[in-house]
């Protein structure tokens, strides 16, 4: 069975659990993943499934030839190879893997993606340095890195020294996240917590286990209730006049009744005055 799928980060929002707790939620688009290739023990010495996600118009000839077995019209935008846990039958090239067949509410997952790029950053932002002293004449040392090495021995800067440089755009894996809802109709996955990457970034979601004390969202099963409300509204609308003529007739009738009531009240007042 496949334990991972490719998705696309849409946006971050918030929702409420049944116990009243407000949680941060990331909405992920989980369109069907297409199986491009299946690797087996006999042929490749290991078992895995190669998945494709999305589509792009232009691609290399090698990719176009590679996707012929899957009978795709467009080359996938992202190709990932995921492990197979040796349970069930292996899929065939061209099969579609849906989100509800892999994930369900309460699953513990880890999300891998490329973090947001921050550009060239100093040591205080990039490595959480404290900075230099602010007094005793140190006018330009407040955000400086300080010493970066020794003297003649060794006479160089050691490899891996924490210094200023480009920050972000790294492959990041966030663990111990959980799935709070799976929308099979709209092909969306709602994750408790924040995932790496900008909007519309491609991510790999891997199922790691199942949460024991899972608390569902408030009113997750809304379609039936919404359908009932719509039905009641339709019935109420159907009871109202269906044509403009009927509506005008009812308004005229109400006006006549109100005019009669006013005339009766006026006559009663005049009789009282005459008495």
C-alpha positions, 0 to 999 in steps of 0.5 A: 500500500502507498503511504505518501502522495504529492499535493499542492499547498493552497492557503492557511486558515483556522477551524474549530474542533468539537471541544471548542479549541481553535486550530491552525489549518493548512488546506492542501489540494490533492488531485489524483496522483498518476502512477508512472512506473512500478519498480519490483524486486525481480527487476529493480531489486527493490519495490516502489511506486513512481507518482506524477502530479499536475501537468506542464506543456513543455517537457524534455523528450526523455520525460515524454518517452517515460510517460508513454506507459502511463498514457498521459497527454501532458508531462507531470509537473512533479515526479516523486518515488514513494515506498511500497509497504508490501501490502496488497497488489501493486498498481499498474502504470496509468492508475490514479491514486486518490486522497481518500484511499491513502489518508483519513481524519486522525492520521499522523503525517510528515510533510516535506517541501521547499521552505520560503526563500529569505534572500541574503541574511545576516548571522542574527537572523540566519543563525540567531546570533546575539550580536555585539555589545551596544556600549563602550564605544562599539558603534558598529558591532551590534549585528556583527558576527564577531571573530571567525577563526584563530591566527596563523594556526590554522590560518584559515576559516573552518568549513561549515562556519556559521556566517551571513549568506542566503537563507531559506529555499531548503528542503524541510520536513515537518513531523508530527502533523495530523490530518483533521479532514479529508474532502474526497469530493473537492480533493482536498486535505486539511492538515493541523499545523503549518507546512513548509513552502509558499502558496501553490508550493508542491509538497510530499505528504507521508502517512506515519501512523494514527492519532489515538486521542483524535478530536474531529472538527465541528460540523464536518458532515455538513452536506446532509444538513445543508441539503435539508436547509435547501429543501426547506427553503425551496418548500418555503419559496414554492408556497409563495406566489409563483407569478407577479400577477398573483403577488400583485393580487395578494397585495391589493387584497391586503390593501383593501382589507386594511382600508375597510378596517380603517373605514370601520374605525372611523365610523365608530369614532363618529358614532361616539362623537354624535352620542 
